[in-house]
Amino acid sequence: PMIHLSSWSGKAEHMSRLLRTFPNCIYVGLNATVSFSKATISHECAFDVPLDRILLETCSPSIIPSIVTKALGRDAYCHSGLIPFVALAIAEQKSAGRCLDTTAEDVARASSVNAIKLYPQLAATGE
């Protein structure tokens, strides 16, 4: 069975333990919370989750990437078009303190591949 931990908000150590215990069946969904400057637990998870286990999510209407709320203020609302900003926030955390850079494109591509592995019907519909 495959497991999607949607909108993971737990600690990085718990996520890592789950990924080690169930290495081939768990995918971790991260949302725009990772873009919030004070969300250090989300930052740690974004840094630690392997690209082959990551999924990008929009989550709830009130969780909007910080870069978007800074630009649009109260006019900002959550929608799937904000996924690239989630990918960018995760890439920034993954690249923090490392010599190798992870780009938002790397994160988005990995998430797309993972989504099709987890939900193969997506490949069949071309979405």
BELSULNOR-V847300 format. One line per field, one symbol per residue. psi: psi as a letter, one per 40 degrees, with the letter a starting at -180 (. if undefined). burial: 1 if it has 9 or more other ideal C-beta (glycine too) atoms within 8 Angstrom, else 0. A space follows every 50 residues. Layout:
# BELSULNOR-V847300
psi = ???
burial = ???
This chain:
# BELSULNOR-V847300
psi = iihhghfheaiddddddddddgdeehhhhiaedeehdegdddddddddhi deeihhidbideghhddddddebeeiihieeeddddddddddddeheidh hhidddddddddddddddgdddddee.
burial = 00001011000100110110000001111111111100101111111010 10111111100011111110000001010001111111111011100000 010101110110111101000100000
